Amino acid sequence: MEKTNIKTLLIANRGEIACRIARTARAMGITPIGVHSQADANARHVREIGRSILIGAGPASESYLKIDAVLDAAKKVGADAIHPGYGFLSENPEFANAVEAAGMIFVGPTGETLDRFGDKASAKEAAIAADVPVVSGVAGAKSDPDEIAREVKSMGLPVLLKAVGGGGGRGQRLVENQATLMEDIEGALREAKSTFGSEGLLLERFLPKARHVEIQIAGDGTGDVVHLFERDCTLQRRHQKVIEEAPAWGLPRDLLDQIAADAVKLGKSLNYRGLGTVEFLVTGGEYFFLEVNPRLQVEHPVTEAITGLDLVALHLRIAAGQGLGLHQSDITCTGHAIEARLYAEDPANQFAPSTGQITHLHLPDDIRVDSGVDQGDSVSPFYDPMIAKLIVHADDRDSALAQLGAALDHTSVAGVETNRAFLAALVRDTDFAKMQVHTRWIDTRLDALISAPGDADALLWRALAAVLFVTRDRDEQHSNPWKNRATFTGWRLGLGGDPGEAGQRVMLEPAGGEQIEMRVGPIGPDSQFTVYDPDETALHLRAAQIAPDHWQVTHAGEVRIIETNTAGDKIEIIAPSGRHLFQAAPPLAFAAAGGAAERTLTSPLTGLIVKVLAREGDAINEGDTVAILESMKLEISIKATASGIATNISVSEGAMVDRGQVIAEIAAIESEEPNE
């Protein structure tokens, strides 16, 4: 490969990875230039890179996936090279070939390699040719539903359906129940076509108790390939990675070395160029080739942490024809690193993506954080809803888990739902601590993880938030009688009447939690408060302000020094144990809709209706799926919240809907109508 200098780099991506690539490019003396859609005109990557070219409308198909638009942008700025990041066009052979045909450098493998690994069937053939063990299954890709059903029945359940063009955990569906076989097949074919442009499916034996281990490789394109050790990505939900770590704790080093050797062997057999990840399933003492992701991975920071290498810099060096610049013996593994993906999604609602403006954002400042959003930015329905990646590196795994747990405790987000509490429950789970997990372990423990006990002081923080809300400063028009001690003369605790009722009611909605009503009793001597929860549990505390935004809180014989951050009705309590964010309001502000609202089904997100399962007049049971929505690459089932008759179905397949748009109504049957 001919050596060249890269002076200007177009980054054909968005979000945190665009910011990440730009930082390394600048450090190498390369000028980064970004691209953006209309929806991303004010996005963080546009602000951080400093110069960005508009390439189309909000949907990725009209912007980030438009090869001509990206090439035109690169030509306009005189780019020497294009880095595709991950996702979008990063694995598109047509794009790679077009970049090089235009006289620019594609930072990644050759188009031929992308073509080979972009099709899972041909990738599997390449692994077999290199004598790398593969999972057994039906040869070749299938697209006829009846043929797939026959093959699945002959294989026996469970069977994994995999889109030949899939990647990154997308395009996989596990078939476990004969009763839903055709539904699963049709869903997998539909997803394969809409997401990857091909209906072809691979049918493979499912390994129920496997761990997911992947090897990071780097090749110079002339046969020199090295590995940068392994990552363990076993913690997954719906085949999407949730937490990644390096190295793969608890597996024998000789087994991991053998897996790495096979990954390198596969890379050498194809004269691999650039960065790539060879993924395997490991069960017992066996391992099986899964796929190759011929690009930079989302989880590359954990490899950077244990090796001390900048993978983006290595990527650019290889692309410039400067070789690897290191030998296998130069690469060492130090300590343990773990990454958690913080997403704008609602674990209590099938992990549906949560769109909207991020009205509050605090991310830890004592660990590595890769983020593509700031406070005030919006999570769009068009793209992946990642907020940030939190990465810790410690001497050992136990220390790394403890650090990550603390980092998650000190993370707070408002405006959108997040999986923060879910991640915190994961890193503190005893089975995960012992690595007694497999790729479907989260699915088997989902309810327990979502409802895992929170902070032992949760009631104290709620009570304090209620006190802070009712004692906050108000303007003269909305003067707060609780603020001035003098106003409490003759109205103090113990002076008659029901103390539980003689108080101000406050509705609190913790970030990622359910609304709860608290009652704050009248102030007592020396700033003493009694706060009642819905169960009439009384909590006594003293809250004294010792400095602006700093309080001394005394409760049950303990003194806590805490910091507060208030903005409007948002109250954040910053304690040594973590951050606690609340939305506070008088009760009427959170008044729930009546039973009629429960029978109106609305879209939880902006997206595309891919299937309508109910017809006008159908009898519907509570929990039945009425329609299927596709948003942010996920299919979300819109389920009936009550039993009755489907009426006013206002959507059709292929229709775009907005968040909150009415999908259908479930009319009560006569026997359910209340007597008048």
C-alpha positions as CSV (number, residue, x, y, z in Angstrom):
1,M,0.0,0.0,0.0
2,E,1.4,3.4,-1.0
3,K,2.3,5.8,1.7
4,T,0.5,9.1,1.8
5,N,-0.2,12.0,4.1
6,I,-3.8,12.6,5.3
7,K,-4.2,16.3,5.8
8,T,-8.0,16.6,5.7
9,L,-10.4,13.9,6.9
10,L,-14.1,13.9,6.3
11,I,-16.0,12.0,9.1
12,A,-19.0,10.4,7.6
13,N,-20.9,9.9,10.8
14,R,-22.5,11.6,13.8
15,G,-22.7,11.6,17.5
16,E,-20.0,10.4,19.9
17,I,-18.0,8.5,17.3
18,A,-17.7,11.5,15.1
19,C,-16.4,13.5,18.1
20,R,-14.1,10.7,19.1
21,I,-12.5,10.5,15.6
22,A,-12.1,14.2,15.3
23,R,-10.2,14.5,18.6
24,T,-7.6,12.0,17.5
25,A,-7.4,13.5,14.0
26,R,-6.6,16.9,15.4
27,A,-3.9,15.3,17.7
28,M,-2.3,13.9,14.6
29,G,-2.3,17.2,12.8
30,I,-5.2,16.2,10.5
31,T,-8.1,18.7,9.9
32,P,-11.4,17.0,10.6
33,I,-14.6,18.0,8.8
34,G,-18.0,16.7,9.6
35,V,-21.3,16.0,7.9
36,H,-24.8,16.5,9.2
37,S,-28.5,16.0,8.4
38,Q,-31.1,18.7,8.8
39,A,-32.0,17.1,12.1
40,D,-28.4,17.4,13.3
41,A,-27.8,21.0,12.3
42,N,-27.2,21.9,16.0
43,A,-25.8,18.6,17.2
44,R,-22.8,18.3,19.4
45,H,-20.6,16.7,16.7
46,V,-21.2,19.7,14.5
47,R,-20.3,22.1,17.3
48,E,-17.2,20.1,18.3
49,I,-15.8,19.5,14.9
50,G,-16.2,23.1,13.9
51,R,-17.0,22.7,10.2
52,S,-19.7,20.4,8.9
53,I,-21.5,19.9,5.6
54,L,-25.3,19.5,5.2
55,I,-25.9,16.2,3.4
56,G,-29.7,15.8,3.5
57,A,-32.9,15.5,5.5
58,G,-33.3,13.9,9.0
59,P,-33.9,10.2,8.1
60,A,-30.6,8.4,7.7
61,S,-31.7,7.1,4.3
62,E,-31.9,10.7,3.1
63,S,-28.6,11.8,4.6
64,Y,-26.0,9.6,6.3
65,L,-26.7,6.7,4.0
66,K,-26.6,8.7,0.8
67,I,-23.3,7.8,-0.9
68,D,-23.4,10.6,-3.5
69,A,-24.1,13.2,-0.8
70,V,-21.2,12.1,1.3
71,L,-18.8,12.0,-1.6
72,D,-20.0,15.4,-2.8
73,A,-19.2,16.8,0.7
74,A,-15.8,15.2,0.7
75,K,-15.0,16.7,-2.8
76,K,-16.3,20.1,-1.7
77,V,-13.8,20.3,1.2
78,G,-10.9,18.6,-0.6
79,A,-10.8,15.7,1.8
80,D,-7.9,13.3,1.4
81,A,-9.7,10.5,3.3
82,I,-13.1,9.5,4.6
83,H,-13.6,7.8,8.0
84,P,-17.0,6.1,8.2
85,G,-17.0,5.5,11.9
86,Y,-19.4,2.6,12.7
87,G,-22.9,1.9,11.4
88,F,-24.3,3.8,8.4
89,L,-21.9,3.3,5.5
90,S,-19.0,1.8,7.4
91,E,-19.5,-1.7,6.0
92,N,-20.9,-0.7,2.6
93,P,-18.6,-2.1,-0.2
94,E,-20.2,0.2,-2.8
95,F,-19.2,3.2,-0.7
96,A,-15.7,2.0,-0.1
97,N,-15.1,1.4,-3.8
98,A,-16.7,4.8,-4.7
99,V,-14.4,6.6,-2.2
100,E,-11.3,5.1,-3.7
101,A,-12.5,5.5,-7.2
102,A,-12.8,9.2,-6.4
103,G,-9.1,9.3,-5.5
104,M,-9.6,9.4,-1.7
105,I,-8.6,7.0,1.0
106,F,-11.3,4.9,2.6
107,V,-10.4,4.4,6.3
108,G,-11.3,0.7,6.5
109,P,-11.0,-2.6,4.6
110,T,-11.2,-3.0,0.9
111,G,-14.6,-3.1,-0.8
112,E,-13.9,-6.8,-1.6
113,T,-13.4,-7.6,2.1
114,L,-16.5,-5.6,3.1
115,D,-18.4,-7.6,0.5
116,R,-17.1,-10.8,1.9
117,F,-18.0,-10.0,5.5
118,G,-21.1,-8.0,4.9
119,D,-22.9,-11.3,3.9
120,K,-22.9,-13.6,6.8
121,A,-23.1,-16.7,4.5
122,S,-19.9,-15.8,2.7
123,A,-18.2,-14.7,6.0
124,K,-19.0,-18.2,7.3
125,E,-17.5,-19.7,4.2
126,A,-14.3,-17.7,4.7
127,A,-14.0,-19.0,8.3
128,I,-14.5,-22.6,7.2
129,A,-11.8,-22.1,4.5
130,A,-9.4,-20.8,7.2
131,D,-10.2,-23.8,9.3
132,V,-11.9,-21.7,12.0
133,P,-14.7,-23.6,13.8
134,V,-18.3,-22.4,13.0
135,V,-21.8,-23.0,14.4
136,S,-23.6,-25.7,12.6
137,G,-26.8,-24.9,10.6
138,V,-28.4,-24.9,7.2
139,A,-26.0,-24.0,4.3
140,G,-26.7,-20.8,2.5
141,A,-29.2,-18.0,3.0
142,K,-33.0,-18.6,2.7
143,S,-35.7,-16.1,1.9
144,D,-38.9,-18.2,1.4
145,P,-40.9,-18.4,4.6
146,D,-42.3,-21.9,4.0
147,E,-38.8,-23.2,3.2
148,I,-37.4,-21.6,6.3
149,A,-40.2,-23.1,8.4
150,R,-39.5,-26.6,7.0
151,E,-35.8,-26.3,7.7
152,V,-36.4,-25.0,11.3
153,K,-38.7,-27.9,12.0
154,S,-36.1,-30.4,10.7
155,M,-33.3,-28.8,12.8
156,G,-35.4,-28.7,16.0
157,L,-35.8,-25.7,18.3
158,P,-34.3,-23.4,19.4
159,V,-32.9,-21.9,16.1
160,L,-31.4,-18.5,15.5
161,L,-32.5,-16.6,12.4
162,K,-29.8,-14.2,11.2
163,A,-30.1,-11.6,8.4
164,V,-27.2,-12.2,6.0
165,G,-26.6,-8.4,5.9
166,G,-27.0,-7.9,9.7
167,G,-24.4,-6.8,12.1
168,G,-23.8,-5.3,15.5
169,G,-26.4,-7.6,17.0
170,R,-29.1,-6.4,14.6
171,G,-31.1,-8.7,12.4
172,Q,-31.2,-11.7,14.7
173,R,-34.3,-13.5,16.0
174,L,-34.4,-16.5,18.3
175,V,-37.2,-19.1,17.5
176,E,-38.1,-21.1,20.6
177,N,-41.8,-21.7,20.2
178,Q,-43.4,-23.6,17.3
179,A,-46.7,-21.7,17.8
180,T,-45.0,-18.4,16.9
181,L,-42.7,-19.8,14.2
182,M,-44.3,-18.1,11.2
183,E,-44.7,-14.8,13.0
184,D,-41.0,-14.9,14.0
185,I,-39.9,-15.8,10.4
186,E,-42.0,-13.0,8.9
187,G,-40.7,-10.5,11.4
188,A,-37.1,-11.5,10.8
189,L,-37.6,-11.3,7.0
190,R,-39.3,-7.9,7.3
191,E,-36.5,-6.5,9.5
192,A,-33.8,-7.9,7.2
193,K,-35.3,-6.2,4.2
194,S,-36.1,-2.8,5.9
195,T,-32.8,-2.6,7.8
196,F,-30.3,-4.3,5.5
197,G,-32.0,-4.3,2.1
198,S,-32.0,-8.1,1.8
199,E,-34.5,-10.7,3.0
200,G,-31.9,-13.5,3.2
201,L,-31.7,-15.4,6.5
202,L,-29.1,-17.8,7.9
203,L,-30.4,-20.7,10.1
204,E,-28.1,-21.7,12.9
205,R,-28.1,-23.9,15.9
206,F,-28.6,-21.8,19.0
207,L,-26.1,-22.2,21.8
208,P,-28.1,-21.4,25.0
209,K,-25.4,-20.9,27.6
210,A,-22.6,-19.3,25.5
211,R,-20.4,-16.3,26.2
212,H,-19.7,-13.7,23.5
213,V,-16.0,-13.2,23.1
214,E,-14.5,-11.0,20.3
215,I,-11.0,-10.5,19.2
216,Q,-9.8,-7.0,18.0
217,I,-7.5,-7.4,15.0
218,A,-5.5,-4.9,13.0
219,G,-4.0,-5.6,9.6
220,D,-1.8,-3.6,7.2
221,G,-3.4,-5.1,4.0
222,T,-0.3,-7.0,3.0
223,G,-0.7,-10.0,5.3
224,D,0.6,-8.6,8.5
225,V,-2.1,-9.0,11.1
226,V,-2.0,-8.7,14.9
227,H,-4.5,-9.0,17.7
228,L,-5.1,-6.6,20.5
229,F,-6.5,-9.2,22.9
230,E,-10.1,-9.9,23.5
231,R,-13.3,-8.3,24.7
232,D,-16.2,-10.0,26.5
233,C,-19.6,-8.8,25.3
234,T,-21.8,-11.4,26.9
235,L,-24.2,-9.0,28.6
236,Q,-26.7,-8.5,25.8
237,R,-30.4,-7.7,25.4
238,R,-32.1,-8.6,22.1
239,H,-28.6,-9.4,20.8
240,Q,-27.5,-5.8,21.5
241,K,-24.5,-5.4,23.6
242,V,-25.1,-3.6,26.9
243,I,-21.8,-3.8,28.9
244,E,-18.4,-4.7,27.4
245,E,-15.2,-5.5,29.1
246,A,-11.6,-6.5,28.5
247,P,-10.0,-9.0,29.0
248,A,-12.5,-11.9,29.2
249,W,-12.5,-12.6,32.9
250,G,-12.8,-16.2,34.1
251,L,-11.9,-18.0,30.8
252,P,-8.6,-19.9,30.5
253,R,-5.8,-17.8,28.9
254,D,-4.7,-20.7,26.7
255,L,-8.3,-21.0,25.3
256,L,-8.4,-17.2,24.7
257,D,-4.9,-17.3,23.0
258,Q,-6.2,-20.1,20.7
259,I,-9.3,-18.0,19.8
260,A,-7.0,-15.0,19.1
261,A,-4.7,-17.1,17.0
262,D,-7.7,-18.2,14.8
263,A,-8.9,-14.6,14.5
264,V,-5.4,-13.6,13.2
265,K,-5.3,-16.6,10.9
266,L,-8.7,-15.5,9.4
267,G,-7.4,-12.0,8.9
268,K,-4.2,-13.1,7.3
269,S,-6.0,-15.4,4.9
270,L,-7.7,-12.3,3.4
271,N,-4.9,-9.8,3.7
272,Y,-7.1,-7.8,6.1
273,R,-6.6,-4.0,6.1
274,G,-7.6,-1.8,8.9
275,L,-9.3,-2.5,12.2
276,G,-11.8,-5.4,12.6
277,T,-13.4,-7.5,15.2
278,V,-13.8,-11.3,14.9
279,E,-16.6,-12.5,17.1
280,F,-17.0,-15.9,18.7
281,L,-19.4,-17.8,20.9
282,V,-17.7,-19.7,23.7
283,T,-19.3,-22.6,25.5
284,G,-17.4,-24.9,27.8
285,G,-14.1,-25.5,26.2
286,E,-15.4,-24.9,22.7
287,Y,-15.6,-21.8,20.6
288,F,-17.4,-21.0,17.3
289,F,-17.0,-18.2,14.7
290,L,-19.9,-15.8,14.8
291,E,-19.2,-12.9,12.4
292,V,-16.6,-10.3,11.5
293,N,-17.3,-6.6,12.0
294,P,-14.9,-5.0,9.5
295,R,-14.8,-1.5,11.2
296,L,-14.2,0.3,14.4
297,Q,-16.4,-1.1,17.2
298,V,-18.6,0.8,19.7
299,E,-16.7,-0.9,22.5
300,H,-13.2,-0.1,21.2
301,P,-12.4,2.1,24.3
302,V,-12.0,-0.9,26.6
303,T,-9.3,-2.2,24.3
304,E,-7.6,1.2,24.3
305,A,-7.6,1.1,28.1
306,I,-5.9,-2.3,28.5
307,T,-3.4,-1.8,25.7
308,G,-2.6,1.9,25.9
309,L,-3.1,2.2,22.2
310,D,-5.2,4.8,20.3
311,L,-7.2,2.6,17.9
312,V,-8.3,5.6,15.7
313,A,-4.7,6.7,15.3
314,L,-3.8,3.1,14.3
315,H,-6.7,3.1,11.9
316,L,-5.5,6.3,10.2
317,R,-1.9,5.1,10.2
318,I,-2.9,2.0,8.3
319,A,-5.1,3.9,5.9
320,A,-2.2,6.2,5.1
321,G,-0.1,3.2,4.1
322,Q,2.3,3.5,7.1
323,G,1.8,-0.1,8.3
324,L,1.0,-1.2,11.8
325,G,4.1,0.3,13.4
326,L,4.1,-2.5,16.0
327,H,4.6,-6.2,16.4
328,Q,2.5,-8.7,18.4
329,S,5.1,-8.8,21.1
330,D,4.7,-5.0,21.6
331,I,1.1,-5.3,22.6
332,T,0.4,-5.9,26.3
333,C,-2.7,-6.2,28.4
334,T,-2.8,-4.2,31.7
335,G,-5.6,-4.1,34.2
336,H,-9.3,-4.5,33.5
337,A,-11.7,-2.1,31.6
338,I,-15.5,-2.1,31.5
339,E,-17.8,0.1,29.3
340,A,-21.5,0.7,29.9
341,R,-23.7,2.1,27.2
342,L,-26.1,4.8,28.5
343,Y,-29.1,5.0,26.3
344,A,-32.2,7.2,26.1
345,E,-34.6,4.3,26.5
346,D,-37.3,3.2,28.9
347,P,-36.6,-0.2,30.5
348,A,-40.1,-0.3,32.0
349,N,-41.6,0.0,28.5
350,Q,-39.8,-2.8,26.6
351,F,-36.7,-0.5,26.4
352,A,-38.5,1.7,23.9
353,P,-36.3,4.6,22.7
354,S,-37.1,7.8,24.5
355,T,-37.0,10.9,22.4
356,G,-37.1,14.6,23.4
357,Q,-34.9,17.3,24.7
358,I,-32.3,16.5,27.4
359,T,-33.2,19.2,29.9
360,H,-30.5,18.1,32.4
361,L,-27.3,16.2,32.0
362,H,-24.5,15.4,34.4
363,L,-21.9,12.8,33.4
364,P,-19.0,11.8,35.7
365,D,-15.8,13.8,35.2
366,D,-13.4,11.3,36.9
367,I,-13.6,8.5,34.3
368,R,-13.5,8.4,30.5
369,V,-16.8,9.4,29.0
370,D,-17.5,9.4,25.2
371,S,-20.6,11.3,24.5
372,G,-22.3,12.9,21.5
373,V,-24.8,15.1,23.3
374,D,-24.9,18.0,25.8
375,Q,-27.6,19.4,28.0
376,G,-30.1,21.1,25.8
377,D,-29.6,18.7,22.9
378,S,-32.4,16.5,21.6
379,V,-32.7,12.8,21.1
380,S,-34.1,12.4,17.6
381,P,-36.3,9.5,16.5
382,F,-34.1,9.1,13.4
383,Y,-30.9,7.7,15.0
384,D,-29.5,5.4,17.7
385,P,-30.5,6.9,21.1
386,M,-27.1,6.6,22.8
387,I,-26.3,9.4,25.3
388,A,-22.8,8.3,26.3
389,K,-20.4,5.5,26.9
390,L,-18.9,5.3,30.5
391,I,-15.5,3.6,30.5
392,V,-13.5,2.6,33.6
393,H,-10.1,1.1,33.9
394,A,-8.7,-0.4,37.1
395,D,-6.1,-2.9,38.3
396,D,-8.7,-5.7,38.6
397,R,-12.2,-6.5,37.7
398,D,-13.8,-6.1,41.1
399,S,-12.3,-2.6,41.3
400,A,-13.5,-1.8,37.8
401,L,-17.1,-2.9,38.7
402,A,-17.1,-0.8,41.8
403,Q,-15.9,2.3,39.9
404,L,-18.5,1.8,37.2
405,G,-21.2,1.5,39.8
406,A,-20.1,4.7,41.4
407,A,-19.9,6.5,38.1
408,L,-23.5,5.4,37.2
409,D,-24.7,6.7,40.7
410,H,-23.2,10.1,39.8
411,T,-24.9,10.2,36.4
412,S,-28.2,12.1,36.1
413,V,-30.3,12.8,33.1
414,A,-33.7,14.5,32.7
415,G,-36.0,15.1,29.8
416,V,-35.7,11.6,28.5
417,E,-35.9,8.2,30.1
418,T,-32.6,6.3,30.4
419,N,-31.3,2.8,31.3
420,R,-29.0,4.2,34.1
421,A,-30.7,2.4,37.0
422,F,-30.8,-0.8,34.9
423,L,-27.0,-0.6,34.2
424,A,-26.3,0.1,37.9
425,A,-28.3,-3.0,38.8
426,L,-26.3,-5.0,36.3
427,V,-22.9,-4.1,37.6
428,R,-23.9,-4.9,41.1
429,D,-25.5,-8.3,40.3
430,T,-23.8,-11.2,42.1
431,D,-24.1,-13.6,39.2
432,F,-22.4,-11.0,36.9
433,A,-19.7,-10.4,39.5
434,K,-18.9,-14.2,39.3
435,M,-19.3,-14.1,35.5
436,Q,-22.0,-16.8,35.8
437,V,-23.8,-15.3,32.8
438,H,-24.5,-16.1,29.1
439,T,-25.8,-14.1,26.1
440,R,-29.4,-14.5,27.1
441,W,-28.9,-14.1,30.9
442,I,-30.3,-10.6,30.9
443,D,-33.5,-11.8,29.2
444,T,-34.0,-14.4,31.9
445,R,-33.5,-11.9,34.7
446,L,-35.1,-8.8,33.2
447,D,-37.9,-8.3,35.7
448,A,-35.6,-8.6,38.7
449,L,-33.0,-6.2,37.1
450,I,-35.5,-3.6,36.2
451,S,-37.0,-3.7,39.7
452,A,-33.8,-4.1,41.6
453,P,-33.6,-2.3,45.0
454,G,-32.3,1.2,44.7
455,D,-30.5,3.5,47.1
456,A,-31.2,2.6,50.7
457,D,-31.6,6.3,51.4
458,A,-34.1,6.8,48.6
459,L,-36.9,7.9,51.0
460,L,-34.6,10.4,52.6
461,W,-33.7,12.0,49.3
462,R,-37.4,12.1,48.3
463,A,-38.3,13.7,51.6
464,L,-35.5,16.3,51.2
465,A,-36.5,17.0,47.6
466,A,-40.0,17.7,48.8
467,V,-38.7,20.0,51.5
468,L,-36.5,21.9,49.1
469,F,-39.4,22.3,46.7
470,V,-41.8,23.8,49.2
471,T,-39.2,26.1,50.7
472,R,-37.7,27.4,47.4
473,D,-37.7,31.1,46.7
474,R,-40.8,32.4,44.9
475,D,-41.5,35.8,43.4
476,E,-44.0,38.1,45.2
477,Q,-46.9,36.9,43.0
478,H,-46.3,33.3,44.1
479,S,-44.9,33.9,47.6
480,N,-44.3,30.8,49.6
481,P,-45.5,31.0,53.2
482,W,-43.2,28.1,54.0
483,K,-40.1,30.1,53.3
484,N,-40.5,32.6,56.2
485,R,-40.3,31.2,59.7
486,A,-42.6,34.1,60.9
487,T,-45.5,32.8,58.8
488,F,-45.6,29.6,60.9
489,T,-46.5,31.2,64.1
490,G,-49.5,29.3,65.5
491,W,-49.1,26.5,62.8
492,R,-46.4,24.2,64.0
493,L,-46.2,20.5,64.6
494,G,-47.9,19.3,67.7
495,L,-50.2,22.3,68.0
496,G,-53.4,20.4,67.2
497,G,-55.1,18.8,64.2
498,D,-53.8,15.9,62.2
499,P,-50.1,16.5,61.5
500,G,-50.3,14.3,58.5
501,E,-52.9,16.4,56.9
502,A,-51.5,19.8,58.0
503,G,-49.0,19.8,55.3
504,Q,-48.2,20.8,51.7
505,R,-48.5,18.0,49.1
506,V,-45.8,17.6,46.5
507,M,-45.7,15.2,43.6
508,L,-42.1,13.9,42.9
509,E,-41.0,12.1,39.8
510,P,-37.5,10.7,40.2
511,A,-35.4,10.3,37.0
512,G,-36.4,6.9,35.7
513,G,-38.9,6.2,38.5
514,E,-42.6,6.4,39.2
515,Q,-44.4,9.5,40.6
516,I,-44.9,9.5,44.3
517,E,-46.8,12.0,46.5
518,M,-45.1,13.4,49.6
519,R,-46.6,15.6,52.3
520,V,-44.4,18.1,54.0
521,G,-45.6,19.1,57.5
522,P,-45.3,22.7,58.8
523,I,-41.8,23.7,59.9
524,G,-40.8,23.0,63.4
525,P,-38.2,24.6,65.6
526,D,-34.6,24.8,64.3
527,S,-35.7,23.9,60.7
528,Q,-37.2,20.6,61.7
529,F,-39.5,18.9,59.1
530,T,-41.7,15.9,59.1
531,V,-42.4,14.4,55.7
532,Y,-45.0,11.7,55.0
533,D,-44.9,9.2,52.2
534,P,-48.0,7.6,50.6
535,D,-47.9,4.8,53.3
536,E,-48.1,7.5,56.0
537,T,-44.5,6.7,57.0
538,A,-43.2,9.8,58.8
539,L,-39.6,10.8,58.3
540,H,-38.1,13.5,60.5
541,L,-35.2,15.6,59.3
542,R,-33.5,18.9,59.9
543,A,-32.4,20.8,56.8
544,A,-30.2,23.8,57.4
545,Q,-28.6,25.8,54.5
546,I,-24.9,26.3,55.3
547,A,-23.8,28.0,52.1
548,P,-25.4,28.7,48.7
549,D,-26.7,25.4,47.3
550,H,-25.1,23.5,50.3
551,W,-27.1,21.9,53.1
552,Q,-26.6,20.1,56.3
553,V,-29.2,17.4,56.6
554,T,-29.7,15.6,59.9
555,H,-31.7,12.4,60.1
556,A,-31.7,9.4,62.5
557,G,-28.6,10.6,64.2
558,E,-26.6,11.1,61.0
559,V,-25.4,14.3,59.5
560,R,-25.1,14.5,55.6
561,I,-23.5,17.4,53.8
562,I,-25.1,17.7,50.4
563,E,-25.1,20.0,47.4
564,T,-28.2,20.9,45.5
565,N,-28.8,22.1,42.0
566,T,-32.3,23.5,41.3
567,A,-33.7,24.8,38.0
568,G,-37.4,25.5,37.9
569,D,-39.2,22.4,39.2
570,K,-36.1,20.2,38.8
571,I,-34.3,19.4,42.0
572,E,-31.0,17.6,42.0
573,I,-29.5,16.4,45.3
574,I,-25.7,15.7,45.1
575,A,-24.6,13.4,47.9
576,P,-21.3,11.4,48.3
577,S,-23.3,8.3,47.3
578,G,-24.5,9.7,44.1
579,R,-26.8,12.2,42.3
580,H,-30.6,12.1,42.7
581,L,-32.7,14.0,40.3
582,F,-36.4,14.8,40.8
583,Q,-39.2,16.6,38.9
584,A,-41.4,18.3,41.5
585,A,-44.8,19.8,41.2
586,P,-48.1,20.4,43.0
587,P,-50.3,17.2,42.8
588,L,-52.6,18.6,40.1
589,A,-49.7,19.0,37.7
590,F,-49.4,15.3,37.6
591,A,-53.1,14.5,37.6
592,A,-53.6,11.3,35.7
593,A,-56.1,10.9,32.9
594,G,-59.2,8.8,33.6
595,G,-60.3,5.4,32.3
596,A,-61.0,6.8,28.9
597,A,-57.3,7.6,28.4
598,E,-56.4,4.0,29.3
599,R,-58.5,2.8,26.4
600,T,-56.8,5.1,23.9
601,L,-53.6,3.7,22.4
602,T,-51.1,6.2,21.3
603,S,-47.7,5.9,19.6
604,P,-44.8,6.0,22.2
605,L,-42.4,7.4,19.6
606,T,-42.2,8.9,16.1
607,G,-41.8,6.1,13.7
608,L,-43.2,3.8,10.9
609,I,-46.2,1.5,11.3
610,V,-44.9,-1.8,9.9
611,K,-47.9,-4.0,10.8
612,V,-51.5,-3.5,12.0
613,L,-52.7,-6.7,13.7
614,A,-56.2,-5.6,14.7
615,R,-59.2,-4.8,12.6
616,E,-62.2,-2.6,13.3
617,G,-64.6,-4.5,15.6
618,D,-62.1,-7.2,16.7
619,A,-62.4,-8.4,20.2
620,I,-59.1,-7.5,22.0
621,N,-57.7,-8.8,25.2
622,E,-55.5,-6.7,27.5
623,G,-51.9,-7.2,26.4
624,D,-52.7,-8.1,22.8
625,T,-50.5,-6.4,20.2
626,V,-52.6,-4.0,18.1
627,A,-49.8,-2.6,15.9
628,I,-46.1,-2.8,15.4
629,L,-44.0,0.4,15.3
630,E,-40.5,0.7,13.9
631,S,-38.4,3.5,15.4
632,M,-34.7,3.9,15.8
633,K,-34.2,0.5,14.1
634,L,-36.3,-1.3,16.7
635,E,-39.7,-2.9,16.4
636,I,-42.0,-1.9,19.2
637,S,-45.3,-3.6,20.0
638,I,-48.2,-1.3,20.8
639,K,-50.3,-3.4,23.2
640,A,-53.9,-3.0,24.4
641,T,-54.1,-1.6,28.0
642,A,-57.5,-3.0,28.5
643,S,-59.9,-5.6,27.0
644,G,-62.7,-4.7,24.7
645,I,-63.5,-4.0,21.1
646,A,-61.0,-2.4,18.7
647,T,-62.4,0.9,17.3
648,N,-61.2,4.0,15.5
649,I,-58.1,2.3,14.1
650,S,-56.5,5.4,12.6
651,V,-53.3,4.0,11.1
652,S,-52.3,1.7,8.2
653,E,-49.2,-0.2,7.4
654,G,-46.5,2.1,6.0
655,A,-47.8,5.2,7.7
656,M,-45.5,7.6,9.6
657,V,-46.8,8.5,13.0
658,D,-45.8,11.1,15.6
659,R,-45.2,10.5,19.3
660,G,-48.5,10.7,21.1
661,Q,-50.6,10.1,17.9
662,V,-53.7,8.0,18.4
663,I,-53.4,4.5,17.0
664,A,-56.7,3.0,18.1
665,E,-59.2,2.9,20.9
666,I,-60.4,-0.1,22.9
667,A,-64.2,0.3,23.6
668,A,-65.5,-1.4,26.6
669,I,-68.0,-4.2,25.9
670,E,-71.5,-3.7,27.4
671,S,-70.9,-5.9,30.4
672,E,-67.8,-3.7,31.3
673,E,-69.7,-0.4,31.2
674,P,-70.3,1.0,34.7
675,N,-73.9,1.1,35.9
676,E,-75.4,4.5,36.0
